[in-house]
Amino acid sequence: YVFRTDLRLRPDPAATPLAVSMGAAIAYYESMGQNWERAAMIKARPVAGDRALGEQFLREIRPFVWRRHLDFAAVADIHSIKRQIHAHKGARGAGATVALAGHDVKLGRGGIREIEFTAQVLQLIWGGRDPALRDPTTLGALAKLAAAGRIDRRAAADLADAYVFLRNLEHRLQMLADRQTHRLPEDAEGLARIASFMGYANTDAFAEAFMAHLGRVERHYAKLFETAPVLSGNGGENGGNLVFTGVEDDPDTLATLRRMGFDEPASVAAMVRGWHHGRPRAMRSQRARELLTELMPALLAAFAKQIHPNQALARFDGMLNRLPAGVQVLSLLH
């Protein structure tokens, strides 16, 4: 109940035992680690067992997390994770009205995750060259980013205020429910109860403050990604997402693949996710995976036009698995 463990977040969960050696874990992160894992590792700290060994592990993976070059490629990748969360949770696009009842204060629009992602993306971009920005706490990171001029001070203050408000709200929701939940109540009585618990005279006063925080977070988050690298389309003429980050299928991506003509979208998603995770030797360099991310929508659109799209993709997969390196081939396709 206190320390929940998601075993899917261990190194290469589809192919490794529950416990791996430190050497195997480091080898995974150095050769196949993803940007979302870099973002997660910003917050990592030993909490039990051999603390000294835990600290040694964090020192060993420091070069994986903190790159000395300005890592703008991480921006698009982290943003794609947020799009996947929105699709998975059924969130609507920007501009749609956020409903108070049932809103997810962690994963929903303007929520905790957008604040954390804003801080983490800026840390990944600038923290490799400036160790002072490597704060594992969200509030500490926002303060240090503002002090270094990497985020506007007003934006940092807005995000920090919203973070405290939303975390307090999250804690009170869990206290009332006596379980892990991040959603506001669906009924008027439940909303009035949480409004009172948060110190507001009525639901309307609480809703006004809540929506103001969400709006500010959403505006600052959107501004950060205005200059995000543009990939070669999402779902092309079919519309929809083509997102292959994380460990679970993105429902909108599966729907997009089916509209494109792939009759086994789940197997296609699993295959592409394997490429992004560096399963083929050809995809184990960071540059190869960056090229793949940019090419993926166009590649899938090309395969979808074949008589047998799934077979065409499977043959491309076979070619990737036979290549010693993928940068040269993917560069030719770029």
BAZAZA-360473 format. One record per residue (C-alpha): residue in one letter; y, z, x. Coordinates in pm, whole numbers, padded with zeros to 5 digits, always signed. Layout:
BEGIN
AYZX
...
END
This chain:
BEGIN
Y+00000+00000+00000
V+00238+00082+00288
F+00136-00171+00555
R-00013-00478+00387
T-00187-00722+00619
D-00206-01094+00546
L-00502-01213+00752
R-00403-01577+00694
L-00113-01530+00934
R-00330-01472+01240
P-00355-01749+01503
D-00526-02059+01357
P-00677-01876+01056
A-00907-02161+00954
A-01090-02164+01287
T-01074-01814+01439
P-01241-01478+01374
L-01034-01191+01234
A-00979-01050+01583
V-00913-01272+01884
S-00850-01191+02249
M-00493-01175+02371
G-00560-01474+02596
A-00687-01682+02303
A-00387-01585+02090
I-00140-01675+02365
A-00319-02007+02428
Y-00291-02089+02057
Y+00082-02015+02037
E+00156-02205+02359
S-00034-02518+02253
M-00035-02523+01872
G+00218-02268+01748
Q+00446-02372+01462
N+00817-02303+01410
W+00746-02073+01116
E+00533-01863+01351
R+00820-01851+01598
A+01047-01725+01320
A+00793-01461+01219
M+00752-01342+01578
I+01122-01261+01601
K+01044-00952+01392
A+00716-00864+01567
R+00665-00518+01713
P+00360-00302+01789
V+00299-00040+01517
A-00047+00101+01599
G-00325+00104+01856
D-00247+00024+02219
R+00133-00001+02211
A+00153-00102+02578
L-00083-00394+02515
G+00126-00494+02215
E+00441-00497+02425
Q+00263-00704+02690
F+00163-00958+02425
L+00523-00989+02305
R+00639-01046+02663
E+00373-01314+02711
I+00477-01514+02403
R+00850-01481+02466
P+00874-01840+02604
F+00706-01967+02285
V+00956-01792+02058
W+01269-01839+02265
R+01331-02190+02398
R+01609-02246+02649
H+01703-02582+02497
L+01907-02583+02176
D+01634-02601+01917
F+01789-02789+01623
A+01449-02937+01533
A+01351-02591+01407
V+01617-02614+01136
A+01444-02890+00938
D+01104-02727+00984
I+01216-02383+00862
H+01401-02544+00570
S+01083-02728+00470
I+00906-02391+00444
K+01176-02272+00203
R+01135-02590-00003
Q+00763-02522-00015
I+00821-02165-00136
H+01052-02299-00409
A+00791-02553-00519
H+00510-02298-00513
K+00711-02046-00715
G+00841-02305-00960
A+01207-02268-00862
R+01440-02540-00982
G+01676-02740-00768
A+02026-02646-00659
G+02272-02653-00945
A+02022-02528-01202
T+02109-02202-01375
V+01932-01897-01238
A+01784-01684-01515
L+01822-01307-01474
A+01496-01217-01649
G+01196-01263-01422
H+01395-01380-01120
D+01216-01330-00787
V+01462-01136-00568
K+01263-01213-00254
L+01156-01579-00279
G+01391-01708-00547
R+01718-01894-00493
G+01983-01681-00326
G+01722-01418-00245
I+01606-01212+00050
R+01412-01496+00211
E+01718-01722+00228
I+01912-01447+00409
E+01628-01391+00654
F+01583-01764+00714
T+01956-01807+00781
A+01950-01538+01049
Q+01620-01656+01199
V+01718-02024+01221
L+02039-01937+01404
Q+01845-01705+01633
L+01591-01979+01711
I+01871-02225+01788
W+02082-02001+02011
G+01861-01708+02112
G+01682-01894+02391
R+02001-01903+02595
D+02152-01577+02473
P+01909-01280+02484
A+02168-01062+02307
L+02089-01248+01983
R+01719-01152+01983
D+01750-00865+01737
P+01435-00814+01526
T+01630-00675+01229
T+01809-00901+00983
L+02126-00690+00964
G+02137-00650+01342
A+02085-01023+01391
L+02367-01113+01150
A+02606-00874+01327
K+02521-01012+01671
L+02539-01373+01557
A+02885-01307+01413
A+03000-01131+01731
A+02884-01431+01936
G+03063-01677+01708
R+02740-01839+01587
I+02811-01759+01223
D+03137-01706+01038
R+03217-01334+01009
R+03283-01362+00635
A+02948-01534+00585
A+02770-01268+00792
A+02934-00992+00589
D+02844-01159+00258
L+02483-01204+00367
A+02458-00846+00495
D+02601-00704+00171
A+02362-00915-00035
Y+02067-00816+00186
V+02132-00444+00133
F+02182-00497-00241
L+01866-00704-00282
R+01650-00475-00066
N+01765-00173-00269
L+01686-00366-00586
E+01343-00466-00451
H+01260-00104-00365
R+01363+00019-00709
L+01159-00251-00881
Q+00854-00137-00685
M+00924+00229-00757
L+00938+00161-01130
A+00626-00056-01129
D+00440+00152-00867
R+00316-00173-00715
Q+00433-00455-00489
T+00655-00677-00701
H+00973-00873-00643
R+01045-00992-00996
L+01303-00857-01236
P+01168-00748-01575
E+01133-01013-01845
D+01237-00789-02136
A+01579-00647-02228
E+01460-00286-02208
G+01322-00334-01858
L+01643-00502-01741
A+01854-00219-01885
R+01635+00033-01704
I+01670-00135-01365
A+02045-00180-01422
S+02078+00195-01478
F+01859+00269-01174
M+02094+00051-00965
G+02394+00254-01088
Y+02541+00011-01341
A+02665+00107-01686
N+02480-00177-01858
T+02281-00495-01800
D+02588-00720-01813
A+02759-00532-01528
F+02441-00546-01321
A+02391-00916-01396
E+02747-00996-01285
A+02698-00823-00948
F+02349-00970-00903
M+02456-01328-00975
A+02760-01294-00747
H+02536-01197-00455
L+02290-01479-00528
G+02570-01733-00547
R+02719-01631-00213
V+02380-01635-00040
E+02295-01976-00184
R+02628-02125-00072
H+02596-01996+00286
Y+02231-02103+00305
A+02314-02453+00179
K+02600-02482+00429
L+02364-02401+00717
F+02135-02689+00621
E+02409-02945+00554
T+02362-03063+00914
A+01984-03025+00921
P+01803-03320+01080
V+01715-03573+00811
L+01351-03675+00799
S+01248-04029+00710
G+01248-03959+00337
N+01059-03707+00129
G+00849-03870-00136
G+01016-04208-00097
E+01041-04411-00414
N+00792-04174-00577
G+01023-03872-00539
G+00900-03518-00484
N+00824-03316-00174
L+00600-03398+00120
V+00570-03055+00279
F+00276-02958+00499
T+00386-02628+00656
G+00217-02292+00603
V-00144-02235+00510
E-00153-02322+00138
D-00109-02649-00052
D+00238-02718-00191
P+00183-02811-00560
D+00470-03062-00563
T+00333-03227-00248
L-00009-03268-00413
A+00158-03425-00717
T+00360-03659-00493
L+00049-03769-00302
R-00132-03844-00628
R+00163-04051-00755
M+00161-04242-00427
G-00200-04343-00489
F-00411-04091-00296
D-00700-03992-00523
E-00791-03685-00314
P-00450-03525-00247
A-00590-03187-00141
S-00803-03345+00133
V-00503-03552+00248
A-00286-03239+00263
A-00554-03052+00459
M-00587-03342+00705
V-00212-03368+00764
R-00179-02990+00793
G-00447-03003+01062
W-00238-03254+01256
H+00067-03028+01233
H-00144-02736+01354
G-00252-02936+01658
R-00620-02971+01571
P-00647-03314+01741
R-00580-03287+02113
A-00323-03565+02075
M-00110-03338+01854
R-00095-03032+02076
S+00243-03101+02231
Q+00564-02992+02060
R+00712-03342+02095
A+00411-03504+01927
R+00440-03270+01629
E+00815-03330+01602
L+00757-03707+01596
L+00485-03662+01336
T+00717-03457+01113
E+00976-03735+01120
L+00721-04013+01067
M+00501-03850+00804
P+00675-03976+00487
A+00684-04336+00616
L+00324-04318+00740
L+00197-04189+00408
A+00393-04455+00221
A+00233-04724+00441
F-00118-04586+00390
A-00057-04557+00014
K-00002-04935-00005
Q-00352-05008+00128
I-00641-05095-00105
H-00814-04768-00015
P-00540-04519+00088
N-00773-04227+00163
Q-00995-04440+00386
A-00696-04580+00574
L-00568-04230+00638
A-00915-04113+00749
R-00931-04397+01003
F-00589-04299+01138
D-00719-03943+01166
G-01020-04072+01361
M-00788-04256+01598
L-00577-03943+01654
N-00889-03742+01731
R-00988-03993+02002
L-00648-04003+02173
P-00585-03783+02481
A-00213-03765+02390
G-00012-03869+02087
V+00351-03897+02200
Q+00323-04257+02320
V+00158-04391+02003
L+00387-04196+01770
S+00693-04308+01969
L+00591-04671+01912
L+00573-04602+01538
H+00905-04415+01532
END
